[in-house]
């Protein structure tokens, strides 16, 4: 891939699938969204994100990188329905976002598991909260725990798990309700390097077999290139916006060996140069 292609972002990712009529409304469509909030003692609202436009297409993972404080997590919170947009339009699965909904699930930086519940009950919690029968919810939880490699820990409690195992439980909980869109807010940031690589591999393995859309927030450029079909680059805040959408034309399924691909470091360096320009 040439530098000109990389700079333009005009490359089609190999995992991007043709969008059928039934799928055309899936994912995220944000047009000129501004997000702000009131700060005590300030007469004017604080605008964290201004005029941001982006899409998350069916079955693709889109990663957002940007300087600290640029509003990456704010964007994710708005998509999750946890924070309203002040202007512009934001739709998920073809419907305007008015609040949280069952078609979205968030995997936060901290696992936030309920300490009095076992791993299987934590994994089933989302389904149970939507009224699913206990037996059905547990059966689904067991399926997901097998996928994330925690079948032998179903009866354990969160305090008995490592940080990586807690985050795998968190991922199983998010997947259990079968949302169309998964939102990841720096889910591996608090893990050590080995745990981070293991969970990246786990997510890539799961993603290879899913038709879900995903939005992934990270500070790690190499992680964004490894996981993403596209990487969105945000300006520094406040009033940040998306300046570049870089298509990552690396083969799927992705593995840790994807880092050895001849184009991998080129993508990392190009995105790094865009971020460095923001610091000037």
N, C-alpha and C positions, 0 to 999 in steps of 0.2 A: 504494500500500500504506500502510495507516495505521500510526501508531506502536504502537497496541495489537497489531496483527498482527505487527509486527516484534519487539516485545518478547516475545510468546508463542512466536514461532518456529513458529506453526501455519500454515505455508504450504507447499504442494506445489511443488517445483521442476519446471520445464518439461522438464528432461532426465530426470527420474526415470521409468523405464519400468515398466509393470506387471510384477510378478515372476511368471514362469511356474513350474510345478511343477519343471521341470528346473533352474531357476535359484535356487530358494528357499534353497539352502544356500551360495550364493556370497557372497563378501565377508567382512566381519569382524563377529563378535558378541562383545563384551566385557561381562562382568557382574561388577561389584564387584571388579575386579582390583586387587591391591596388588602393587607391585614394589619390592624393596629389595635391598640388598647389604651385605656386611660391609666395614667400614672398619678398617684396621689401627689398633689402639690404642683402639678403642671396644668396650665390652662389649655394647652393643645394636646390632642391624643398623640401617642408615640406610634409612628408608622414603621413597623418592622419590615414589611415587604410591600413593594409598590410595583404595580403593572407587570406582574409575573405571568408568563404564558408558557404552557407546556402540555404535553400529552403523555399518558401511559397507555400504550396499545395493548390489545389482548395478548395474553400469555408471555409478555415480556417483563423483564426486570429493569427498572430505571433507577439509577443512583444519582443522588444530588451531593455535590461537594462544593465547598466554599469556605471563606475565611470564618474564623470563630465569630459568633454574634451576627451572622448574616441572615438568620431567620430560617435555616433549614428545618429545624424541628417545628417552627411555627407553621411552615407550609404543611408539614405532615399532620400537625394537629388540626389544621383547617380541613384537610382531606378526610381525616377521621371523623369530622363533625364535632370536634371538641372546642373549636374556636371559629367564630363567624368571620366571613370576609366583609370588608367595609364597602368594596365596590368590585366590579367585574363579575364574571360568571364562573362557577365551579360545579361540575357535575361528575358523579360517579355512576357507572353503569347506566348512563343516559338519563339520570334523575338529578335534579339540583340537590346539593348537599344542604340539609337543614338541621342535621344533628347526627349522632351515632346511629348506625344501622347494622343489621346482621350480615350485610354483604361485604363488610369490612372488618378486619381484625388487626390489632396493633401488637407488635412485639417490641417492648420497651427495652432500654439499656439495662435496667435492673429487672430481674425475673418477676418480682412482686408476687411470689406464690403465697398462698394462704397457709401459714405455718401449722395450723391445726388439722389440715387435710393431707391425706396421703398423696403420693404422686399421681395415682390413677384418678383420684377425686379432683385434684387440681386440673388434670388434663380434661376431665369431663365437665368442669365447672361452667364453661360457656354454654355448652349444650343444655345443661340442667337449668341455667338461668333463662333459657328460651322455652322451658316447659317440656323438654324431651324426657321421656321415661327414664328412670334411673338405670334400668337394665340395658336399655338401648345406648344411653350415654356412656356407660362403662364399657360396653362392647366396642364402641367407636374409639374410646380412649385407649383400650388395649391395642387396637389396630395401629393407632398413631404412635404409641410407646414402642411398638415393635419397629416401626419405621425409623424412629430416632434412637434406637438401640437401648431402650430403658425397660424392656419387659421384665428383667430380673429385679427391678427396683419399684415395681408398681405399688407395693405395700410400704415403701419407705416414706419418710417425712422429709421436707425440704432441708432441714438442718443436717440430715444425714448425707446430703449430696454435695458434690463439688460445685463450684460456680458454673462450670461448663455443663454439668448434668442438670442444674437448675434451669439454665437457659434452654437446654433441649426440651425440658418439660414445658417451659413457656412456649416454645415453638409448637409442640404437640397440642397444647391448649388452643393456640391460635388456629391451627389447621383443623381441629376437631369439628368446628361448626361449618366447615367447608365454605369459607367466604370466597367471593370472586376476587377480592383485592386484599393483599397482605401489605401492611405498612410496618417498616422496620426503622426504629429510631436508635441508631448506633447500637445494635443489639450485642455486638461483640467487644465494645469499647472497654469494658471493665475486666476482660479476660486476659490471661497471659498469652504470649505469642503462640505457644503450642495449642492451647485450648481454642484460640481464635482460628488457627488453621484447620483444626478438626471440625469446628462448627461451620466454617466456610465450605469445607468439603461436604458436610452433611446437607447443608442448604442447597448446594449445587446438585447433589444426587437427587434430592427431593424435587427440585425445580425442573430437572430434566424430564420428569414424568407428570408434570402438572400443566394445566391450561390456565392457571391463575395469572393475574397481573400483580406486579409488585413495585413498591416505591421504597427505596432503601437510602437512608441518611447515613453518611460516614465522613470522617475526617481523613480516612486513609485512601489515598489516590489509587494505590495498587489494588486495594480491596474493591473499589468501585469498578476498575477495569476488569478485574477477575470475575465479578458477579454480574455486571450490567450488560444489557443489550445496548443501552445508551447511557451516557453520563452527562448530566446537566451541571453547568458551571454557574454558580451564583456570584454576583458582585458582593463587595463588602457592605455591611449594614451601617446605619439604618437605611430604610427605604431601598432595600436590595431588590434585584430582579435577575432573571435568567439571561445570560449573555450568549451562551453557547450550548448546543446539544450535539455531543460527539457520538456518532455511531461506532460501536465496538465490533469490528468485523473479525472476531475470533471464533473458531469452530466450537460447536456444542456436540456432546456434553463437555462442560468445563471441568477440569480437575486441577489439582495443585501444579501439575505439569504444564498447564496453560501458561504459567509464568515463564516457561522456557521458549514459548513461541517467538519467532523473530520479530513480530510486531508489538509484543506486549510492552516492552520498555519504551517504544516509540510513543504509544498512547499515554503512558505514565508521564513521560517528559513533556509531551505537548500540553497535557492538562496542568501539569505543574507550572509551565510557563504562563498559562492563562491566569492561574491563581497568583503567581508572583507579580504579574502586571497589576493586579488589583491592590497590591500592598504599596505601590509607588505613590 
